[in-house]
């Protein structure tokens, strides 16, 4: 299912998607950066994504029917966020291994960087695709309300 936001002004559309992507990234980075007593804590990204989406739907007064249509996309969004979090762990382990090598393998680092960037791009596409499909289930006036909330934040 392709999302068509042609009715929105391009600048606002870009700003809204950028805000959503930055919010998701900031949340993941903040939770991943926890150290001390919370180090190693298991984060349930599926539950967090569902809760955040539920709060947004409450703020725009989504109907029960809209919530039912959005539920499968919310589940997929949570799974994609969990995949992004596990990708971070894989990336850290790979970087540790590469940086521990003597001499430092510049070609290996570049190859690792490219693979990591491709995987991150694929996961980000999954996340934004799920989010777009979920938002498409809302009535146009609720999407407009949600965009106004994003602009104010």
C-alpha positions as a Markdown table, in Angstrom:
| # | Residue | x | y | z |
|---|---|---|---|---|
| 1 | Unk | 0.0 | 0.0 | 0.0 |
| 2 | Unk | 1.5 | 3.3 | -1.1 |
| 3 | Unk | 1.0 | 6.5 | 0.8 |
| 4 | Unk | 0.0 | 9.6 | -1.0 |
| 5 | Unk | 0.3 | 12.8 | 0.9 |
| 6 | Unk | 0.0 | 15.0 | -2.2 |
| 7 | Unk | -2.8 | 17.0 | -0.6 |
| 8 | Unk | -0.3 | 18.3 | 2.0 |
| 9 | Unk | 2.1 | 21.0 | 1.3 |
| 10 | Unk | 5.6 | 19.5 | 0.6 |
| 11 | Unk | 7.3 | 21.5 | 3.3 |
| 12 | Unk | 4.9 | 20.5 | 6.0 |
| 13 | Unk | 4.9 | 16.9 | 4.9 |
| 14 | Unk | 8.7 | 16.8 | 5.0 |
| 15 | Unk | 8.7 | 18.5 | 8.4 |
| 16 | Unk | 6.2 | 16.1 | 9.8 |
| 17 | Unk | 8.0 | 12.9 | 8.6 |
| 18 | Unk | 11.3 | 14.4 | 9.7 |
| 19 | Unk | 9.8 | 15.1 | 13.2 |
| 20 | Unk | 8.4 | 11.5 | 13.4 |
| 21 | Unk | 11.7 | 10.0 | 12.3 |
| 22 | Unk | 13.7 | 12.1 | 14.7 |
| 23 | Unk | 11.4 | 11.3 | 17.6 |
| 24 | Unk | 11.7 | 7.6 | 16.9 |
| 25 | Unk | 15.5 | 7.8 | 16.6 |
| 26 | Unk | 15.8 | 10.0 | 19.7 |
| 27 | Unk | 13.7 | 7.6 | 21.8 |
| 28 | Unk | 15.8 | 4.6 | 20.6 |
| 29 | Unk | 19.1 | 6.4 | 21.2 |
| 30 | Unk | 18.0 | 7.6 | 24.7 |
| 31 | Unk | 16.9 | 4.1 | 25.7 |
| 32 | Unk | 20.0 | 2.5 | 24.2 |
| 33 | Unk | 22.3 | 5.0 | 26.0 |
| 34 | Unk | 21.1 | 4.0 | 29.5 |
| 35 | Unk | 24.0 | 3.0 | 31.7 |
| 36 | Unk | 24.5 | 2.2 | 35.4 |
| 37 | Unk | 21.6 | 0.5 | 37.1 |
| 38 | Unk | 19.6 | 0.3 | 33.9 |
| 39 | Unk | 22.3 | -1.2 | 31.8 |
| 40 | Unk | 21.1 | -4.4 | 30.2 |
| 41 | Unk | 17.5 | -3.6 | 30.9 |
| 42 | Unk | 15.2 | -5.2 | 28.4 |
| 43 | Unk | 13.2 | -2.6 | 26.5 |
| 44 | Unk | 9.9 | -3.7 | 25.1 |
| 45 | Unk | 9.8 | -1.5 | 21.9 |
| 46 | Unk | 6.6 | -3.1 | 20.8 |
| 47 | Unk | 4.8 | -2.1 | 23.9 |
| 48 | Unk | 6.4 | 1.4 | 23.8 |
| 49 | Unk | 5.3 | 1.9 | 20.2 |
| 50 | Unk | 1.8 | 0.8 | 20.9 |
| 51 | Unk | 1.6 | 3.1 | 24.0 |
| 52 | Unk | 2.9 | 6.1 | 22.0 |
| 53 | Unk | 0.5 | 5.4 | 19.2 |
| 54 | Unk | -2.4 | 5.0 | 21.6 |
| 55 | Unk | -1.6 | 8.3 | 23.2 |
| 56 | Unk | -1.5 | 10.0 | 19.8 |
| 57 | Unk | -4.9 | 8.4 | 18.8 |
| 58 | Unk | -6.4 | 9.6 | 22.1 |
| 59 | Unk | -5.2 | 13.2 | 21.4 |
| 60 | Unk | -6.9 | 13.2 | 18.0 |
| 61 | Unk | -10.0 | 11.4 | 19.3 |
| 62 | Unk | -9.7 | 8.4 | 16.9 |
| 63 | Unk | -12.8 | 6.2 | 16.6 |
| 64 | Unk | -12.8 | 2.6 | 17.7 |
| 65 | Unk | -13.1 | 1.6 | 14.0 |
| 66 | Unk | -10.0 | 3.6 | 13.1 |
| 67 | Unk | -8.1 | 2.0 | 16.1 |
| 68 | Unk | -9.0 | -1.5 | 14.9 |
| 69 | Unk | -7.7 | -0.7 | 11.4 |
| 70 | Unk | -4.5 | 0.7 | 12.8 |
| 71 | Unk | -3.7 | -2.2 | 15.2 |
| 72 | Unk | -2.0 | -4.5 | 12.7 |
| 73 | Unk | 0.3 | -1.6 | 11.5 |
| 74 | Unk | 1.1 | -0.7 | 15.1 |
| 75 | Unk | 2.2 | -4.3 | 15.8 |
| 76 | Unk | 4.4 | -4.2 | 12.7 |
| 77 | Unk | 5.8 | -0.8 | 13.8 |
| 78 | Unk | 6.7 | -2.2 | 17.2 |
| 79 | Unk | 8.5 | -5.2 | 15.6 |
| 80 | Unk | 10.5 | -2.9 | 13.3 |
| 81 | Unk | 11.5 | -0.7 | 16.2 |
| 82 | Unk | 12.6 | -3.9 | 18.1 |
| 83 | Unk | 14.6 | -4.9 | 15.0 |
| 84 | Unk | 16.3 | -1.5 | 15.0 |
| 85 | Unk | 17.3 | -1.9 | 18.6 |
| 86 | Unk | 18.7 | -5.3 | 18.0 |
| 87 | Unk | 20.6 | -4.0 | 15.0 |
| 88 | Unk | 22.3 | -1.5 | 17.4 |
| 89 | Unk | 23.6 | -4.4 | 19.5 |
| 90 | Unk | 24.9 | -6.2 | 16.3 |
| 91 | Unk | 26.6 | -3.0 | 15.2 |
| 92 | Unk | 28.3 | -2.5 | 18.5 |
| 93 | Unk | 29.6 | -6.0 | 18.5 |
| 94 | Unk | 30.9 | -5.7 | 14.9 |
| 95 | Unk | 32.6 | -2.4 | 15.7 |
| 96 | Unk | 34.3 | -3.8 | 18.8 |
| 97 | Unk | 35.6 | -6.7 | 16.7 |
| 98 | Unk | 36.9 | -4.5 | 13.9 |
| 99 | Unk | 38.5 | -1.9 | 16.2 |
| 100 | Unk | 40.3 | -4.7 | 18.2 |
| 101 | Unk | 42.1 | -5.9 | 15.1 |
| 102 | Unk | 45.8 | -5.1 | 14.6 |
| 103 | Unk | 46.5 | -3.5 | 12.2 |
| 104 | Unk | 43.2 | -1.6 | 11.8 |
| 105 | Unk | 41.4 | -2.8 | 8.6 |
| 106 | Unk | 40.3 | 0.3 | 6.8 |
| 107 | Unk | 38.6 | -1.7 | 4.0 |
| 108 | Unk | 36.8 | -3.8 | 6.6 |
| 109 | Unk | 35.6 | -0.7 | 8.4 |
| 110 | Unk | 34.3 | 0.8 | 5.1 |
| 111 | Unk | 32.5 | -2.5 | 4.2 |
| 112 | Unk | 31.0 | -2.7 | 7.7 |
| 113 | Unk | 29.8 | 0.9 | 7.4 |
| 114 | Unk | 28.1 | 0.3 | 4.1 |
| 115 | Unk | 26.3 | -2.8 | 5.3 |
| 116 | Unk | 25.2 | -1.0 | 8.5 |
| 117 | Unk | 23.9 | 2.0 | 6.5 |
| 118 | Unk | 22.0 | -0.3 | 4.2 |
| 119 | Unk | 20.4 | -2.2 | 7.0 |
| 120 | Unk | 19.5 | 0.9 | 8.9 |
| 121 | Unk | 18.0 | 2.4 | 5.8 |
| 122 | Unk | 15.9 | -0.8 | 5.3 |
| 123 | Unk | 14.7 | -0.7 | 8.9 |
| 124 | Unk | 13.9 | 3.0 | 8.7 |
| 125 | Unk | 11.9 | 2.3 | 5.5 |
| 126 | Unk | 9.9 | -0.4 | 7.3 |
| 127 | Unk | 9.2 | 1.9 | 10.3 |
| 128 | Unk | 8.1 | 4.8 | 8.2 |
| 129 | Unk | 6.1 | 2.5 | 5.9 |
| 130 | Unk | 4.2 | 1.0 | 8.8 |
| 131 | Unk | 3.7 | 4.5 | 10.3 |
| 132 | Unk | 2.4 | 5.8 | 7.0 |
| 133 | Unk | 0.0 | 2.9 | 6.6 |
| 134 | Unk | -1.3 | 3.4 | 10.1 |
| 135 | Unk | -1.8 | 7.1 | 9.6 |
| 136 | Unk | -3.6 | 6.4 | 6.3 |
| 137 | Unk | -6.3 | 4.6 | 8.3 |
| 138 | Unk | -7.3 | 7.9 | 10.0 |
| 139 | Unk | -9.9 | 10.2 | 8.7 |
| 140 | Unk | -8.3 | 13.2 | 6.9 |
| 141 | Unk | -9.3 | 15.6 | 9.7 |
| 142 | Unk | -7.6 | 13.5 | 12.3 |
| 143 | Unk | -4.4 | 13.3 | 10.2 |
| 144 | Unk | -4.5 | 17.1 | 9.9 |
| 145 | Unk | -5.0 | 17.3 | 13.7 |
| 146 | Unk | -2.0 | 15.0 | 14.3 |
| 147 | Unk | 0.2 | 17.0 | 12.0 |
| 148 | Unk | -0.8 | 20.2 | 13.9 |
| 149 | Unk | 0.2 | 18.4 | 17.1 |
| 150 | Unk | 3.6 | 17.5 | 15.6 |
| 151 | Unk | 4.2 | 21.0 | 14.4 |
| 152 | Unk | 3.5 | 22.4 | 17.9 |
| 153 | Unk | 5.9 | 19.9 | 19.5 |
